[in-house]
Amino acid sequence: MACIAHSIGTTPNFHGSHKKYHSQEQFISNQVRWFCLRRPFNLDSLNLQFHGNSRHRASNSYRRSSFTGVVSCLSSEERVVVLVIGGGGREHALCHALKRSPTCDAVFCAPGNVGISNAGDATCVSDLDILDSSAVVSFCREWGVGLVVVGPEAPLVAGLANDLVKAGIPTFGPSSEAAALEGSKNFMKSICDKYGIPTAKYRTFADSTAAKNYIKEQGAPIVVKADGLAAGKGVIVAMTLEEAYDAVDSMLVKGDFGSAGCRVIVEEYLEGEEASFFALVDGENAIPLESAQDRKRVGDGDTGPNTGGMGAYSPAPVLTNELQSLVMKSIILPTVRGMASEGCKFVGVLYAGLMIERKSGLPKLIEYNVRFGDPECQVLMVRLESDLAQVLLAACKGKLSGISLDWSPGSAMVVVMASKGYPGSYEKGMAIQNLEEAEHIAPSVKVFHAGTALDANGNIIAAGGRVLGVTAKGKDLEEARDRAYRAVEQINWPGGFYRRDIGWRALPLKQYSSKG
């Protein structure tokens, strides 16, 4: 395994310490002192390996003897080293929350990103192939990882959680069989049909002519979805028949979505308010997280094409306590029981995309994701006050029953800054400045990185579509919004843009200038 986080000499870089150590003796002395002062560290669980020149290497016996003298400062409480899989804004938020967990000794993130590393929210392992299960298992064993948290959907659908659990490593994330709730919209719909879960009326097609005939019968507006994973871009809300026909052709004829578009789901258009509902699941039990609401459309006023999400806030006023109870009773718990009955118990976070229908006021399931939403995760993690590491471990062990979560009062909002052109083609490589100034707007402001990198001169540059998630808390949604947008306006990035109206459905509209 190459040197963790850095590639020069011996430079293990744990969160909380930004120094580089060029001898093992210096590293041990400083890390032991820091962990004893700040938090106990289960050093026996971490088989530290040093890389670089031979003079920097030392024996395990030296490491063990060096730690013997400080064992009295270590707690007997069960502690854990965590590996977060992924490298986007969601994973940055998870690392940030895990770093605050009092029983979390160390946080690794693979591959991570420059923002996670620079903030000290985790030690990034950029060269670990997260789609290579054997490599991930080996890393966990080498570094004493006691909990793996899988952020993105692709490794879950590929079976990473299966292999980690088989190796005896507690993993928060569903098996590949259970991940089909997101990996195949047709599978999700079939579960809804079988277990009486309210959802939009639909049909599945592999033939474009048959799909178009059905669309003509139903009329527009109508929704066309690619069956498989399409990076959040496989849903077309067609307002005309022509748009629907074009969507079908792009998926079934042109193959624009690859294997994800080999089948399409054509479903009724639901009118109402969209909301996101998250629940932690241990295979049999489920506990709800706080409510959140994201904005998918790229343009102000919810206009333009769908994206992965341009902003979010928590709590979501549309999800009243009564509605949340109804969602648990009619959607989440039947899904959990249904998956268990199907022989693929679900362990992880169930993210239900909901439509609160305008005509009935009742929730219907639009889609399931089998991981934390992005950017909803950002607002949830800054509000969570419980020990995230212990809660996720309880889910892995089937022990969520009776657990309740603590949340900070008030509200949180995240505004996504994206590269101009997103969700279409966009330019990479433009420098982003004043990120520290943005976080100094208020103590509650946190800039999560999603698509950033370093150039040859060490400058932070844009390297993706959705690049930053500027997040803030406030005593209410209005204060959270004002702080988030004030922070956004501090950031100097001519190649970026953002929506100016996140929260507009929950608050009176207040306009913010969008740079460029």
C-alpha positions as CSV (number, residue, x, y, z in Angstrom):
1,M,0.0,0.0,0.0
2,A,1.4,3.4,-1.0
3,C,1.9,6.1,1.6
4,I,-1.4,7.2,3.0
5,A,-2.6,10.7,1.8
6,H,0.8,11.8,0.6
7,S,3.5,10.2,-1.6
8,I,6.7,11.8,-0.3
9,G,8.7,10.1,2.4
10,T,6.9,9.0,5.6
11,T,3.8,11.2,6.0
12,P,0.8,9.5,7.7
13,N,-1.6,12.4,8.2
14,F,-4.4,11.7,10.7
15,H,-7.3,14.2,11.1
16,G,-6.5,16.7,13.7
17,S,-2.9,16.9,12.8
18,H,-1.7,18.7,9.7
19,K,2.1,18.0,10.2
20,K,4.2,15.7,8.2
21,Y,6.5,13.4,10.0
22,H,9.8,12.3,8.5
23,S,10.7,9.8,11.2
24,Q,8.6,7.2,12.9
25,E,9.8,8.3,16.3
26,Q,8.5,11.8,15.7
27,F,5.2,10.5,14.3
28,I,4.6,8.3,17.3
29,S,5.5,10.9,19.9
30,N,3.3,13.6,18.4
31,Q,0.3,11.3,17.6
32,V,0.4,9.6,21.0
33,R,0.5,13.0,22.7
34,W,-2.4,14.3,20.6
35,F,-4.6,11.3,21.0
36,C,-4.0,11.2,24.8
37,L,-4.9,14.9,25.2
38,R,-7.8,14.9,22.7
39,R,-9.3,11.5,22.7
40,P,-8.3,7.9,23.5
41,F,-7.0,5.9,20.6
42,N,-7.1,2.1,20.3
43,L,-3.6,1.8,18.9
44,D,-3.6,-2.0,19.0
45,S,-6.4,-1.9,16.4
46,L,-4.2,0.1,14.0
47,N,-1.2,-1.6,12.5
48,L,0.7,1.5,11.5
49,Q,2.9,1.0,8.4
50,F,5.6,3.5,7.4
51,H,6.7,3.9,3.8
52,G,9.5,5.7,2.2
53,N,13.3,5.4,2.7
54,S,14.6,2.4,4.6
55,R,15.8,4.6,7.4
56,H,12.2,5.6,8.1
57,R,11.0,2.0,8.6
58,A,10.9,0.4,12.0
59,S,9.7,-2.9,13.5
60,N,6.3,-3.7,14.9
61,S,8.0,-4.4,18.3
62,Y,9.3,-0.8,18.4
63,R,5.8,0.5,17.7
64,R,4.2,-1.7,20.4
65,S,6.8,-0.8,23.0
66,S,6.4,2.9,22.2
67,F,2.7,2.7,23.0
68,T,3.0,0.6,26.2
69,G,3.9,3.6,28.3
70,V,0.8,5.5,27.4
71,V,-1.8,2.8,27.7
72,S,-3.1,4.3,30.9
73,C,-4.5,7.2,28.9
74,L,-6.5,5.0,26.7
75,S,-10.2,4.3,27.4
76,S,-11.6,0.8,27.8
77,E,-14.7,2.0,25.9
78,E,-15.2,0.3,22.5
79,R,-13.7,2.4,19.8
80,V,-13.6,2.2,16.1
81,V,-11.5,3.2,13.1
82,V,-13.7,4.0,10.1
83,L,-13.2,3.8,6.4
84,V,-15.6,5.9,4.2
85,I,-15.9,4.8,0.6
86,G,-16.3,7.6,-2.0
87,G,-15.0,11.0,-2.8
88,G,-17.8,13.5,-3.2
89,G,-19.7,16.0,-1.1
90,R,-21.7,13.4,0.6
91,E,-18.6,11.6,1.7
92,H,-17.0,14.8,2.9
93,A,-20.1,15.4,5.1
94,L,-19.9,11.9,6.4
95,C,-16.2,12.3,7.3
96,H,-16.9,15.6,8.9
97,A,-19.6,14.0,11.1
98,L,-17.6,10.9,11.9
99,K,-14.6,13.0,12.9
100,R,-16.9,14.5,15.6
101,S,-17.9,11.1,16.9
102,P,-16.4,10.7,20.4
103,T,-15.8,7.0,19.9
104,C,-14.2,7.3,16.4
105,D,-10.4,7.0,16.6
106,A,-9.6,7.7,13.0
107,V,-11.3,8.3,9.7
108,F,-10.0,7.2,6.4
109,C,-11.7,8.1,3.1
110,A,-11.0,6.4,-0.2
111,P,-10.4,8.0,-2.6
112,G,-11.5,11.1,-0.8
113,N,-10.8,14.6,-2.2
114,V,-8.7,17.6,-1.7
115,G,-11.2,19.3,0.5
116,I,-11.5,16.4,2.9
117,S,-7.7,16.2,3.2
118,N,-7.1,19.9,3.5
119,A,-9.8,20.3,6.2
120,G,-8.4,17.4,8.2
121,D,-11.8,15.7,8.1
122,A,-10.2,12.4,7.2
123,T,-7.0,10.8,5.9
124,C,-7.5,10.3,2.2
125,V,-6.3,7.1,0.5
126,S,-6.4,8.2,-3.2
127,D,-4.8,5.0,-4.6
128,L,-7.2,2.5,-3.1
129,D,-9.4,1.0,-5.8
130,I,-12.9,1.0,-4.2
131,L,-14.2,-1.4,-6.9
132,D,-11.6,-4.0,-6.0
133,S,-13.1,-5.7,-3.0
134,S,-10.0,-7.7,-2.2
135,A,-7.9,-4.4,-2.0
136,V,-10.5,-2.8,0.3
137,V,-10.6,-5.9,2.6
138,S,-6.8,-5.9,2.7
139,F,-6.7,-2.2,3.6
140,C,-9.2,-2.8,6.4
141,R,-7.2,-5.6,7.9
142,E,-3.9,-3.7,7.6
143,W,-5.3,-0.6,9.3
144,G,-7.7,-2.2,11.8
145,V,-10.8,-0.7,10.3
146,G,-13.8,-1.7,12.4
147,L,-16.5,0.0,10.3
148,V,-16.8,0.7,6.6
149,V,-19.4,3.3,5.4
150,V,-20.1,3.1,1.7
151,G,-21.2,6.4,0.2
152,P,-21.9,6.0,-3.5
153,E,-24.2,3.5,-5.1
154,A,-21.9,1.9,-7.7
155,P,-19.7,-0.1,-5.3
156,L,-22.9,-1.3,-3.5
157,V,-24.5,-2.5,-6.6
158,A,-21.2,-4.2,-7.6
159,G,-21.2,-6.1,-4.3
160,L,-18.6,-4.4,-2.1
161,A,-20.7,-4.8,1.0
162,N,-21.2,-8.5,0.3
163,D,-17.4,-9.1,0.2
164,L,-16.7,-6.9,3.3
165,V,-19.4,-8.6,5.4
166,K,-18.1,-12.0,4.2
167,A,-14.6,-11.0,5.5
168,G,-16.1,-10.1,8.9
169,I,-15.9,-6.4,8.5
170,P,-18.9,-4.4,9.7
171,T,-20.3,-2.5,6.7
172,F,-23.0,0.1,6.6
173,G,-24.5,-0.3,3.2
174,P,-26.7,-3.0,1.6
175,S,-25.7,-6.1,-0.3
176,S,-25.8,-6.1,-4.1
177,E,-29.1,-7.9,-4.0
178,A,-30.7,-5.3,-1.7
179,A,-29.0,-2.5,-3.6
180,A,-31.2,-3.4,-6.5
181,L,-33.8,-1.1,-5.0
182,E,-31.7,1.6,-6.6
183,G,-29.9,-0.3,-9.2
184,S,-33.1,-1.3,-11.0
185,K,-36.2,0.9,-11.0
186,N,-38.2,-2.0,-12.3
187,F,-37.1,-4.1,-9.3
188,M,-38.2,-1.3,-7.0
189,K,-41.5,-1.0,-8.7
190,S,-42.1,-4.7,-8.4
191,I,-41.5,-4.6,-4.7
192,C,-44.0,-1.7,-4.4
193,D,-46.6,-3.8,-6.3
194,K,-46.0,-6.9,-4.2
195,Y,-46.1,-5.2,-0.8
196,G,-48.7,-2.5,-1.4
197,I,-46.4,0.5,-1.3
198,P,-48.0,3.6,-2.9
199,T,-46.2,4.7,-6.0
200,A,-46.9,6.2,-9.4
201,K,-48.6,4.0,-12.0
202,Y,-46.1,2.6,-14.5
203,R,-45.1,0.2,-17.2
204,T,-41.7,-1.2,-18.2
205,F,-40.5,-1.5,-21.8
206,A,-37.5,-2.8,-23.7
207,D,-39.1,-2.0,-27.1
208,S,-39.2,1.7,-28.2
209,T,-42.3,1.3,-30.3
210,A,-44.3,-0.3,-27.5
211,A,-43.1,2.4,-25.1
212,K,-44.2,5.2,-27.5
213,N,-47.6,3.6,-28.0
214,Y,-48.1,3.5,-24.3
215,I,-47.0,7.1,-23.9
216,K,-49.5,8.1,-26.7
217,E,-52.3,6.4,-24.8
218,Q,-51.4,8.0,-21.5
219,G,-50.7,11.5,-22.8
220,A,-48.3,14.2,-21.5
221,P,-46.9,15.2,-19.1
222,I,-45.3,11.9,-18.4
223,V,-42.1,10.6,-16.9
224,V,-39.5,8.4,-18.6
225,K,-36.8,6.7,-16.6
226,A,-33.8,4.6,-17.4
227,D,-34.0,1.3,-15.5
228,G,-30.4,1.3,-14.2
229,L,-27.9,3.6,-12.6
230,A,-27.4,6.8,-14.6
231,A,-25.6,9.1,-12.2
232,G,-28.8,11.0,-11.4
233,K,-29.5,11.9,-15.0
234,G,-31.7,9.0,-16.1
235,V,-35.1,10.7,-15.4
236,I,-36.8,12.8,-18.0
237,V,-39.9,14.7,-17.0
238,A,-41.5,15.1,-20.4
239,M,-44.0,17.9,-20.7
240,T,-44.9,17.0,-24.3
241,L,-45.3,13.8,-26.3
242,E,-42.3,14.7,-28.4
243,E,-40.1,15.1,-25.4
244,A,-41.2,11.7,-24.2
245,Y,-40.6,10.1,-27.5
246,D,-37.1,11.7,-27.6
247,A,-36.4,10.3,-24.2
248,V,-37.3,6.8,-25.2
249,D,-35.2,7.0,-28.3
250,S,-32.2,8.3,-26.3
251,M,-32.4,5.3,-24.0
252,L,-33.6,2.4,-26.2
253,V,-32.4,3.4,-29.6
254,K,-29.4,5.6,-29.3
255,G,-28.1,4.0,-26.2
256,D,-27.1,7.3,-24.6
257,F,-27.3,5.7,-21.1
258,G,-25.6,2.5,-22.0
259,S,-26.8,-0.6,-20.2
260,A,-28.7,1.5,-17.7
261,G,-31.1,2.4,-20.5
262,C,-31.7,-1.1,-21.9
263,R,-35.1,-0.9,-20.3
264,V,-37.3,2.1,-19.5
265,I,-40.0,2.8,-17.0
266,V,-42.8,5.0,-18.2
267,E,-44.8,6.3,-15.3
268,E,-47.5,8.8,-14.5
269,Y,-46.6,12.4,-13.8
270,L,-47.4,13.3,-10.2
271,E,-48.1,16.9,-9.2
272,G,-47.2,18.1,-5.8
273,E,-44.2,18.8,-3.6
274,E,-41.1,16.6,-3.7
275,A,-39.4,15.6,-0.4
276,S,-36.6,13.4,0.7
277,F,-37.0,10.9,3.5
278,F,-34.2,9.0,5.1
279,A,-34.2,6.0,7.4
280,L,-31.4,3.9,8.9
281,V,-32.2,0.2,8.6
282,D,-30.6,-2.8,10.3
283,G,-32.3,-5.5,8.3
284,E,-35.5,-5.6,10.5
285,N,-35.8,-2.3,12.2
286,A,-35.8,1.3,10.9
287,I,-35.4,4.7,12.5
288,P,-36.1,7.9,10.6
289,L,-33.6,10.7,10.2
290,E,-34.6,14.4,10.2
291,S,-36.5,15.5,7.1
292,A,-34.8,17.2,4.2
293,Q,-35.8,18.6,0.9
294,D,-33.6,19.1,-2.2
295,R,-34.0,20.9,-5.5
296,K,-33.2,18.8,-8.5
297,R,-33.8,21.2,-11.4
298,V,-30.8,23.2,-12.6
299,G,-32.5,26.6,-12.8
300,D,-34.3,29.0,-10.5
301,G,-37.9,28.4,-10.0
302,D,-37.4,24.7,-10.5
303,T,-36.8,25.1,-14.2
304,G,-34.5,23.3,-16.7
305,P,-33.2,19.7,-16.7
306,N,-32.8,17.5,-13.6
307,T,-29.4,17.3,-11.9
308,G,-28.0,15.4,-9.0
309,G,-29.2,18.2,-6.8
310,M,-28.5,22.0,-6.6
311,G,-29.3,22.6,-3.0
312,A,-31.2,21.3,0.0
313,Y,-32.4,22.3,3.5
314,S,-33.5,20.6,6.7
315,P,-36.0,20.3,8.2
316,A,-38.5,20.3,5.3
317,P,-41.7,22.0,6.3
318,V,-43.7,19.9,3.8
319,L,-42.9,16.8,5.9
320,T,-45.0,17.3,8.9
321,N,-44.8,14.9,11.9
322,E,-48.0,13.3,10.7
323,L,-46.7,12.7,7.2
324,Q,-43.4,11.4,8.6
325,S,-45.3,8.8,10.6
326,L,-47.3,7.9,7.6
327,V,-44.2,7.5,5.4
328,M,-42.7,5.1,8.0
329,K,-45.9,3.1,8.2
330,S,-46.9,2.9,4.5
331,I,-43.5,3.1,2.7
332,I,-40.4,2.4,4.8
333,L,-41.5,-0.4,7.1
334,P,-43.3,-2.4,4.3
335,T,-40.1,-2.1,2.2
336,V,-37.9,-3.4,5.1
337,R,-40.2,-6.3,5.8
338,G,-40.6,-7.0,2.1
339,M,-36.9,-7.1,1.4
340,A,-36.5,-9.5,4.4
341,S,-39.2,-11.7,3.0
342,E,-37.4,-11.7,-0.4
343,G,-34.3,-13.1,1.3
344,C,-32.2,-9.9,0.9
345,K,-32.4,-8.0,4.2
346,F,-31.6,-4.3,3.8
347,V,-28.8,-2.8,6.0
348,G,-27.9,0.8,5.4
349,V,-29.8,4.0,4.7
350,L,-33.0,4.0,2.7
351,Y,-33.5,7.2,0.9
352,A,-37.1,7.6,-0.3
353,G,-37.7,10.2,-2.9
354,L,-41.3,11.2,-2.3
355,M,-44.0,13.2,-3.9
356,I,-46.6,14.7,-1.6
357,E,-49.5,14.7,-4.0
358,R,-51.3,18.0,-4.4
359,K,-54.7,16.4,-4.9
360,S,-54.6,14.0,-1.9
361,G,-51.9,15.4,0.4
362,L,-50.6,11.9,0.7
363,P,-47.0,10.6,0.0
364,K,-46.1,8.4,-2.9
365,L,-42.8,6.8,-3.5
366,I,-41.0,8.2,-6.6
367,E,-37.7,6.2,-6.2
368,Y,-35.4,4.6,-3.8
369,N,-31.7,5.3,-3.3
370,V,-29.7,3.0,-1.1
371,R,-27.3,5.6,0.2
372,F,-27.4,9.1,1.7
373,G,-28.6,11.7,-0.8
374,D,-26.3,14.3,-2.1
375,P,-26.7,17.2,-1.2
376,E,-29.2,16.3,1.6
377,C,-26.5,14.4,3.5
378,Q,-24.7,17.7,4.0
379,V,-27.5,19.4,5.8
380,L,-28.3,16.2,7.9
381,M,-24.7,15.7,9.0
382,V,-24.2,19.2,10.2
383,R,-27.4,18.9,12.3
384,L,-26.7,15.5,13.7
385,E,-25.5,15.5,17.3
386,S,-25.5,11.8,18.1
387,D,-22.4,9.7,17.8
388,L,-22.6,8.7,14.1
389,A,-20.1,5.9,14.3
390,Q,-22.0,4.1,17.1
391,V,-25.3,4.5,15.4
392,L,-24.0,3.1,12.1
393,L,-22.3,0.2,14.0
394,A,-25.7,-0.6,15.7
395,A,-27.3,-0.8,12.3
396,C,-24.6,-3.2,11.1
397,K,-25.2,-5.4,14.2
398,G,-29.0,-5.4,13.9
399,K,-29.4,-3.3,17.1
400,L,-31.2,-0.2,16.0
401,S,-34.3,-1.0,18.0
402,G,-34.8,1.6,20.8
403,I,-32.1,4.0,19.5
404,S,-33.1,7.6,19.1
405,L,-31.1,10.4,17.4
406,D,-30.3,13.9,18.6
407,W,-30.4,16.8,16.3
408,S,-29.4,20.4,16.7
409,P,-32.3,22.9,16.8
410,G,-32.9,25.3,14.0
411,S,-32.3,24.6,10.3
412,A,-29.5,24.0,7.8
413,M,-29.1,24.8,4.1
414,V,-26.6,23.8,1.4
415,V,-26.2,25.7,-1.8
416,V,-24.4,23.7,-4.6
417,M,-21.9,25.6,-6.8
418,A,-21.6,23.8,-10.1
419,S,-19.4,24.3,-13.2
420,K,-21.1,26.4,-16.0
421,G,-22.7,24.0,-18.5
422,Y,-23.7,21.4,-15.9
423,P,-25.6,19.0,-16.2
424,G,-24.3,19.1,-19.8
425,S,-20.7,19.5,-20.9
426,Y,-18.5,21.8,-18.8
427,E,-15.0,23.0,-18.5
428,K,-12.6,21.8,-15.8
429,G,-9.5,23.3,-14.4
430,M,-10.5,26.8,-13.4
431,A,-9.1,28.1,-10.1
432,I,-11.4,28.5,-7.1
433,Q,-10.4,31.2,-4.5
434,N,-11.6,32.6,-1.1
435,L,-12.8,29.3,0.3
436,E,-11.4,30.0,3.7
437,E,-13.0,33.5,3.7
438,A,-16.4,31.8,2.9
439,E,-16.1,29.6,6.0
440,H,-15.4,32.6,8.2
441,I,-18.7,34.2,7.4
442,A,-20.1,32.4,10.5
443,P,-19.0,29.6,12.8
444,S,-21.8,27.4,11.4
445,V,-20.6,27.6,7.7
446,K,-18.9,24.6,6.2
447,V,-17.8,24.2,2.6
448,F,-18.0,20.6,1.5
449,H,-16.0,19.6,-1.6
450,A,-17.5,17.4,-4.3
451,G,-15.5,18.0,-7.5
452,T,-12.2,19.7,-6.7
453,A,-8.6,18.9,-7.3
454,L,-5.2,20.6,-7.0
455,D,-3.3,22.0,-10.0
456,A,0.5,21.8,-10.4
457,N,0.9,25.0,-8.3
458,G,-1.2,23.7,-5.4
459,N,-4.3,25.8,-6.3
460,I,-7.8,24.3,-5.8
461,I,-9.5,23.9,-9.2
462,A,-12.8,22.7,-10.4
463,A,-12.8,19.1,-11.5
464,G,-16.4,18.1,-11.8
465,G,-20.0,19.1,-12.5
466,R,-21.2,19.8,-8.9
467,V,-18.1,21.2,-7.2
468,L,-18.9,22.7,-3.8
469,G,-21.7,22.4,-1.3
470,V,-21.7,25.6,0.8
471,T,-23.6,24.7,4.0
472,A,-24.7,26.7,6.9
473,K,-26.9,26.4,10.1
474,G,-29.1,29.0,11.6
475,K,-31.7,29.4,14.3
476,D,-34.3,29.1,11.5
477,L,-34.3,28.5,7.7
478,E,-34.1,32.1,6.9
479,E,-30.9,32.6,8.9
480,A,-29.4,29.4,7.5
481,R,-30.2,30.6,3.9
482,D,-28.7,34.1,4.5
483,R,-25.5,32.6,5.9
484,A,-25.2,30.1,3.1
485,Y,-25.6,32.7,0.4
486,R,-23.3,35.2,2.1
487,A,-20.6,32.5,2.1
488,V,-21.3,31.6,-1.6
489,E,-20.8,35.2,-2.5
490,Q,-17.4,35.2,-0.9
491,I,-16.1,32.5,-3.3
492,N,-14.2,33.7,-6.3
493,W,-14.9,31.2,-9.2
494,P,-15.8,32.8,-12.5
495,G,-16.4,29.3,-14.0
496,G,-19.2,28.4,-11.5
497,F,-22.9,29.1,-11.0
498,Y,-25.5,28.4,-8.5
499,R,-29.3,28.6,-8.0
500,R,-30.3,31.8,-6.2
501,D,-33.5,30.5,-4.8
502,I,-32.8,27.4,-2.7
503,G,-35.6,27.3,-0.1
504,W,-38.0,29.4,-2.1
505,R,-40.9,27.0,-1.6
506,A,-40.4,27.2,2.2
507,L,-39.6,30.9,2.5
508,P,-40.4,34.2,0.8
509,L,-38.2,34.6,-2.3
510,K,-35.0,36.6,-1.7
511,Q,-32.8,37.1,-4.7
512,Y,-29.1,36.6,-4.7
513,S,-26.7,37.6,-7.4
514,S,-25.2,34.6,-9.3
515,K,-21.7,35.3,-10.2
516,G,-21.0,35.3,-13.9
